[in-house]
């Protein structure tokens, strides 16, 4: 197998694997680098993707996997041809969440598999941390030492351990709302049960209701079999609704009934089905303002907002930026076979001063790009040139009271009497003050030599 290919090992109860192989061949034709095989015995290696095609919970293939489930960190996908509710629920209780009914969900299967491979989500290094520094251990592994983050972590820990109350997670894009949600789930009494997540904006509104509540066979033209909704799949566990602020008022009304009454009704169904799942929702929108403008239901807001957790943006976590950057350097050193050391002082000052509009996700992407493309023996400021080009001061960087952020220097000068050379000296002096008098670091940040800085300051 080529080193760039991803190995998929298929274990099937049936000799009929035409649907699976056809789906995988479609991915190969699209340029997805996979290689699939049908081993006689179950012995997966690191980074293998395991694909099980099973007919029941009595499957010998399933029992082989369950026997070593706790030792496996491989990505596991399950294909079934019987959408029986009890069968699906049993698989969820075993801890398998990527379940696809063939042939009806082939497109969904290939889309997820392509996403897993493109994001390298199949990598199974020991103790591999998530994008925002959250490992499978949950809340105790969230990385950061800043006071603001620790307050949020302590609140999340208390909520997860003391109750199964609904939680509303607020924060800008890229702050790690989804990983906080999973950490709360893993750390509490719900951790032994399914964690089901859905990005509300990723599914057309016409399909969102059937995803949440499911449907009965014959409910509409393409409903050939019964579909179990996400509320049912999350039984006794957690249903995570990401981007909740983008739901239409119509879906909000139906969601409110499910949360208030703790029952749902499948599309085309007549019976109320009890549900018992913790609801964790997240948004980067101002729900208070949306409630005032009647864009979000007040009653639903209060049902979701039993406990509110607001994750601080990265620019307010200056003490964590360097720690996270060094963590990502180690991660991508392993991935790209590089050996970069921790970032130097000059680069630290730049990273701390950058506003990070994309938060931790942007930091991770910036470090990945720098580690991948740099040809030197250490990371330098030029390796983050894409950030330098995008750094612009605009009105959004200033707070409503006019306070100037730490990463901004204002140059209020009389253009009629100020020469360029004088402006250079003034700017250099201001940067030196930000560097607390450290001329070496100031010179590196300005891109000039130390002697040139001394000369400039004396003029």
Secondary structure as GFF3:
##gff-version 3
##sequence-region A 1 459
A	DSSP	beta_strand	6	12	.	.	.	ID=ss1
A	DSSP	alpha_helix	18	29	.	.	.	ID=ss2
A	DSSP	beta_strand	34	37	.	.	.	ID=ss3
A	DSSP	beta_strand	49	53	.	.	.	ID=ss4
A	DSSP	alpha_helix	60	67	.	.	.	ID=ss5
A	DSSP	three_ten_helix	69	71	.	.	.	ID=ss6
A	DSSP	beta_strand	75	80	.	.	.	ID=ss7
A	DSSP	alpha_helix	85	93	.	.	.	ID=ss8
A	DSSP	beta_strand	99	101	.	.	.	ID=ss9
A	DSSP	alpha_helix	106	118	.	.	.	ID=ss10
A	DSSP	three_ten_helix	139	141	.	.	.	ID=ss11
A	DSSP	alpha_helix	147	162	.	.	.	ID=ss12
A	DSSP	beta_strand	167	170	.	.	.	ID=ss13
A	DSSP	alpha_helix	177	187	.	.	.	ID=ss14
A	DSSP	three_ten_helix	189	192	.	.	.	ID=ss15
A	DSSP	beta_strand	195	199	.	.	.	ID=ss16
A	DSSP	three_ten_helix	200	202	.	.	.	ID=ss17
A	DSSP	alpha_helix	205	213	.	.	.	ID=ss18
A	DSSP	beta_strand	214	215	.	.	.	ID=ss19
A	DSSP	beta_strand	227	228	.	.	.	ID=ss20
A	DSSP	alpha_helix	230	233	.	.	.	ID=ss21
A	DSSP	beta_strand	238	242	.	.	.	ID=ss22
A	DSSP	three_ten_helix	244	246	.	.	.	ID=ss23
A	DSSP	alpha_helix	249	261	.	.	.	ID=ss24
A	DSSP	beta_strand	263	264	.	.	.	ID=ss25
A	DSSP	beta_strand	273	274	.	.	.	ID=ss26
A	DSSP	beta_strand	278	283	.	.	.	ID=ss27
A	DSSP	alpha_helix	287	292	.	.	.	ID=ss28
A	DSSP	alpha_helix	298	304	.	.	.	ID=ss29
A	DSSP	beta_strand	307	310	.	.	.	ID=ss30
A	DSSP	three_ten_helix	314	316	.	.	.	ID=ss31
A	DSSP	alpha_helix	318	336	.	.	.	ID=ss32
A	DSSP	alpha_helix	345	353	.	.	.	ID=ss33
A	DSSP	alpha_helix	359	373	.	.	.	ID=ss34
A	DSSP	three_ten_helix	381	384	.	.	.	ID=ss35
A	DSSP	alpha_helix	385	390	.	.	.	ID=ss36
A	DSSP	three_ten_helix	395	397	.	.	.	ID=ss37
A	DSSP	alpha_helix	420	434	.	.	.	ID=ss38
A	DSSP	alpha_helix	439	446	.	.	.	ID=ss39
A	DSSP	alpha_helix	450	458	.	.	.	ID=ss40
###
